[in-house]
């Protein structure tokens, strides 16, 4: 009866879902993520705003044209006494006036402030592109990490399934030996405890797989309930050379380029402040129409239509030395930004060195773990044969089984770590999205 219960437990654990699963490669996952990921979609909206702001009108190059119109009406009672003795009394005299006009104001010189502003808008648009690129890189990195982690978990699942199958066979053999009088109750209990331990580990692994699947679906911007099959091969990139990666980092790292943009923006802000030291010259053109009618007063009707034009000039002579103060502060800000760029560059190079060192060591460790797994597999095969012949105790067989499981798990883990480090190195070098 006990054997049947264990068999049912293992059967339930190994049952695969009957739902047809879509096959998802890493390339397909990235393509879906780039299309649907909410962070990327929001980043595109921010970039659209920066692009819309980058216009000559927003920079101050274009004129401002206003139209105005007004209609006024009045009803008055008036009493007018003249020196000649004439008296005019009017009651309920109506008057109305209509005034309309166009006014064009155009700043034709502002100390080149408009050019500095235009350059600032261009820099902000480029920063928006870089911010979006950084979001894309982070999304691709997260997809890589979670996808290949899931691949590793699925491989580990197969290893545990094999371990549980062997454990079930061991329990059945211990039961048979006990039934024929050549075994002991202790052997059966030991096999049962080990099988329960492996089954619990398997169920915990299934939970990790489920949570990781939900994370991937969330990154891809789709329903967390979607079930998919994976490509179980983790292809490692070859030919990564530190000197080449460092060179690429200095020219292509997105975070470093963004930091340099901050420095450039501060320099443009200084140019904009310096423009206040020059006069501002504007062109004004207007066209106005006036029509007045009145039932009292000296004029029954007054109509005018005409063009007005002229130049205006203004220049700040003294504003409490605030312009000089702002220039000093911006020069300090520029120096601070320069130091931030140097600091970030130093940190990124240090991170690159550290990650590449780990990457190189993991490659060597992978070779060692491959040899260890081969030895552990051979040891498990021999132990299994001896256990069936009764030349090996259950505890000794379990030790061989545990050694194999640990060797397989270590190899899977080191391959995953290599892939994650590889992805991180490519992102640091600005090569993750191409190159």
Secondary structure, DSSP 8 states (H G I E B T S, - for coil): -HHHHHHHHHHHHH---SS--EEE-HHHHHHHHHHH-HHHHHHHHHHHHHHHH-SHHHHT-S-EEEEEEEEEEEEEEEEEE-TTS-EEEEEEEEEEEEEEEEEEEEEEESTTHHHHHHHHHHHHHHHHHHHHHHHHHHHHHHHHHHHHHHHHHHHHHHHHHHHHHHHHHHHHHHHHHHHTTSS-HHHHHHHHHHHHHHHHHHHHHHHHHHHHHHHHHHHTTS-TT--EEE-----------HHHHHHHHHHH-HHHHHHHHHHHHHHHHHHHHHGGGS-EEEEEEEEEEEEEEESSSS-SEEEEEEEEEEEEEE----STTHHHHHHHHHHHHHHHHHHHHHHHHHHHHHHHHHHHHHHHHHHHHHHHHHHHHHHHHHHHHHHHHHHHHTSS-HHHHHHHHHHHHHHHHHHHHHHHHHHHHHHHHHHHTT-TT--
